[in-house]
């Protein structure tokens, strides 16, 4: 019987595991591996299956045998050896299940978090947090974030705000950002995610990042977008498919230096961004909210000055109230 598609993928995954296990961080082979891994969810699952076995039985004769035979390119071209590799992997996975009290016990054990943390950044503050794997998070003011590490993945839920992630490389545990309708997957890179009410913006400093909708299916795979150095993607609230953006990736990292950069930003984006630095929110009222666009660069300690100067940049007026500061249309101004 010819091998199934799943078996073939597992063979390829084993080959990648052996080849990159001891490769240097800057080895060009890692780039090719990342491209293969991010090409589809099936590739990621196949690789995860192999790493699960290795992480649980990295000293057993079975996996030592697996490593020896899988390291030979010719091995994958012979059907008899293909059968042997499937048996080794299947046997090791079965051993894990038995050791944990059956398949259900293994799945329960594997699904348990190994690390959890939450972070909420106060207004006007920027906070950095280095995680246990060496990943560095830099969170801007008003950011609300949750981090949960599992044995096969690292999950970050960005509930609100924006953050820069300098991710420690770990091929066995992809780093995944959940930002509402958008899912961002990386291995080792530096990038920023800005979650606004009407859009999510992903900016890559260096590395490879996959941006896709949260929903699962063929349509999701077709709409996934791969970003590289200096590239930006946006996912809008009313159009979940990610699209490339003309924005400069470097703008997303400006808050580290106490700066805010707007590039043809509408008033909704400006109001939500500046509200992160204020006790009272800044609200852009319709219909002016989506019609006016502003490009500007300002220091975070000059937010109030910028707000008061907005009528000089656009046909708007600033109206303070007891609960918020409103941006209204100024129909008188030409």
Helices and strands as residue ranges (DSSP letters): H 5-20, H 28-37, H 41-56, H 61-70, G 73-77, H 79-99, H 103-111, E 115-120, E 127-130, E 136-139, E 144-149, E 153-166, E 174-178, E 182-186, E 190-195, E 199-206, E 209-213, H 218-223, E 225-227, E 232-236, E 239-244, G 249-257, E 259-266, H 267-275, E 281-284, G 288-290, E 293-299, G 300-302, H 303-313, E 316-320, E 324-329
